[in-house]
Amino acid sequence: MLNPNLDDIQLTKDDYERYSRHLILPEVGVEGQKRLKAASVLCIGTGGLGSPLLLYLAAAGIGRLGIVDFDVVDTSNLQRQVIHGTSWVGKPKIESAKARILEINPYCQIDLYETRLSSENALDLFAPYDIVVDGTDNFPTRYLVNDACVLTGKPNVYGSIFRFEGQATVFNYQDGPNYRDLYPEPPPPGLVPSCAEGGVLGILPGIIGTIQATETVKIILGAGETLSGRLLLYDSLNMKFRELKLRPNPERPVIETLIDYEEFCGIPQAQAAEAQEQAAAPEITVVELKQLLDSGADDFVLVDVRNPHEYEIGKIPGSVLIPLPDIENGDGVAQVKDAMNGHRLVVHCKSGMRSAKALSLLKDAGIEGTNVKGGILAWSREVDPSVPEY
């Protein structure tokens, strides 16, 4: 529970009208609404989780909201990032978020930080705020948020989403666990796909982000039982909630300083390995591939290693679908050999990364091939705009 000095906090006539449904709740009342007005919350990210979270915190009467984000609104965001609108495509997310928040609550102080959260700025950004809410979507930033909250003594309201599943909890609150108790070590890079790679149900972040907003308000009010020590798991496809107990690990390393979290999560090493894989395979541009297809040459086979549902979105004419997971488990190697039938091999994916990995695996099996640089995204942009980008 936070203990602000409420002596100088007064509710206006508009406040009494605006928050009337709060004021008649015994758990909130006038004092509780003053607590909300006195509170300051820093939200990391204005994406799928940050969108509903910021909307509801502003509507609840939080007096000061800080927003950290350096991205711009993209059309693909609008399926789930409901704080943004079509007219804001191409413009900074923090400006879009501020405009929408002020439509809901013009009395909310909004601090904008159009920057990437880093080990150099996190402690200074966190210092003025009571609570930090993590709306990020990658492991390096989650560890950074956690460690900065531990060092600054701030509660960390956590949420994450993927496909149809989400989770939420409260870290670093009332001697409860922190993120390193849930994930002592980061998973290997690439093991957990991002939402851009694996997809996400657009409604899912609305549920998890609203849960984060609820936990934030409860911490400010000192009401109810928070999720500290409990990891809430939500399966939207089967509409099921369940909980896992979380406890502080007495053997976890003491957090004394902020580190290089990209390095900690193995990102540079993974990028170097990917670059090496791409450099190891001969490449062909999409323009050259188009010329090859138009020539009527029949001495090659074009293999698409994306997943079947991606293949349904759009395909390069004449391509044969053999998904990368099938090549990884060995079944696809024989399929590639059958498709080649003695011809040379050309491989593509969405952007050129998975196809480079497929060629590396196939090389180990004695099969050489050529990678399509930029994949089907480059094909859409440079050759055939009718093929959808996704």
Secondary structure as UniProt FT lines:
FT   TURN            7..8
FT   HELIX           13..18
FT   HELIX           20..23
FT   TURN            26..28
FT   HELIX           29..38
FT   STRAND          40..44
FT   TURN            48..49
FT   HELIX           50..60
FT   STRAND          64..68
FT   STRAND          72..73
FT   HELIX           75..79
FT   TURN            82..83
FT   HELIX           86..88
FT   HELIX           93..104
FT   TURN            106..107
FT   STRAND          109..113
FT   TURN            119..121
FT   HELIX           122..126
FT   TURN            127..128
FT   STRAND          131..134
FT   HELIX           139..152
FT   STRAND          156..163
FT   STRAND          165..171
FT   TURN            174..175
FT   HELIX           179..182
FT   TURN            189..190
FT   HELIX           195..198
FT   TURN            202..203
FT   HELIX           204..221
FT   STRAND          230..235
FT   TURN            236..239
FT   STRAND          240..245
FT   TURN            250..251
FT   HELIX           261..264
FT   TURN            265..266
FT   HELIX           267..280
FT   STRAND          283..284
FT   HELIX           286..294
FT   TURN            295..296
FT   STRAND          300..304
FT   HELIX           308..313
FT   TURN            317..318
FT   STRAND          320..321
FT   HELIX           324..328
FT   HELIX           331..340
FT   TURN            341..342
FT   STRAND          344..348
FT   HELIX           353..364
FT   TURN            365..366
FT   STRAND          370..372
FT   TURN            373..374
FT   HELIX           375..382
FT   TURN            385..386
//
